[in-house]
């Protein structure tokens, strides 16, 4: 009983720290009249591989933009679908497409090639499967410049199973924005990432992690932090993009194992610290629940209600702000399965060969 009480008190304190940090990132004004990002100083780089369907949707979104950057650069990573016919008739928007040389492959190489071909001060990286509002670049012009700006990514789900798979992503983002307020961000998503071209070319040591096809975003963030560059997270509603949730449980697990691999190879002490805090609390509650469900089911019910009440109190505001209020009600279930889910992902990472877009993830 004493152990559970200590866990709950610590749990509330951590939640208070996270909530203060998250609210802080939302309230900080990024608008400075004397310093803004001009779309004429911006090029969008989009790597793609076998994404014909996604590209057709992306082009429709691009054609509906109220404001556009100077140029869009698409880099083909040896696709074998019929993508070439899509690059026609785009309302006079400047769109160029290039293909990687035969000896090069992977998203990192594609982004590197795209950045080298840009002629602007800033580069915005998108994935080929993102969707966005027509006023995306209107909002972007109000942002304060920095070496790296972590822009928000949201998921679109078509069913309940897909939606449940999003919870860990949004909770990680919640922690990341709080961490950015108190110390620094520990994660970013390459689906929506803006950076200075000169800083990217200065710090991005591609040879160091070229053998890992994934992780262009996390390795870039780590190198920016190491070199003491200006990095910040934009609020959750500013310049957000939406991407489709994984369609199957297998693809969902593969994605999470890929993300885990990136985190392990990054070897960021602060990131590992946040992960350990989360894991310790989840294992602590899980152990208490397993013990009391057999020892005294009434006590288990009381403990479970207390834990759920704390989660609902501190997470409801966050999920409401990103228009995912329904997720709040699935947090109790998620809290029970999270330790098992984590152990499964970790064991699968070490015992299952990882592939990404038809290739070995680690060369």
Order of alpha helices (4+ residues) and beta strands (2+ residues): alpha-beta-alpha-beta-beta-alpha-beta-beta-alpha-beta-beta-alpha-alpha-beta-alpha-alpha-alpha-beta-beta-alpha-alpha-alpha-alpha-beta-beta
